[in-house]
């Protein structure tokens, strides 16, 4: 292996290296590994093919890769915001990872904001070479409702923006009630409410205008207390 390749791979393996890389980022890292001199395109392409063959760069879509040089490898979840601007991991993925959803999905689920003055983002399932993602749209006022500390999870080290389990459940409930969505409400029998912060759930439901909807959804086993 050439010195620039060794230097490049060491940089990509650093703890603070990006979890997801595109060709431009890789080219910038390669220039740094050669003290600012660009790596010939053919040489960089050859290295890319070799890194993919070794499983160190996992293709997502054309020109986008999950960085598996790191000790804590990147993941498909980390690629969501590369594929949809402002995407936030939520719904099944968050609830499943938290153990709240008893039948988690292998599909990575995320929500994206819908702004009245902007073109509507393309939603639905997006197959990639690293797995399937599914994007759902929420009005920005709903997506950003509540205190950031209540709706955004900062309890774990991650390379993407992730909703708290409480916000993920309420996002799902909102979609289940929306006439513009074909998604059903969360299955009550598959949700372990004992793992949720009830006070946070109440605050977020109030901010999202879902107080009554949440109480009705919880009615078979008791209301939010």
ABEGO torsion letter per residue (X at the ends): XBAAAAAAAAAAABAABBABBBAAAAAAAAAAAAGGBBBBAAAAAAAAAAAAAAGABBBABBGBBBBAABABBBBAAAAAAAABBGBBBBEAAAAAAAGABABBBABBBBBBBBBAABBBBBBEBBBBAAEBBBBBBBBAAAAABEBAAAABBAABBBABBBBBAAAAAAAAAAAAABAABABBBBBAAABBAAABBAAAAAAAAAAAGAAAAAAAAAAAAEBBX
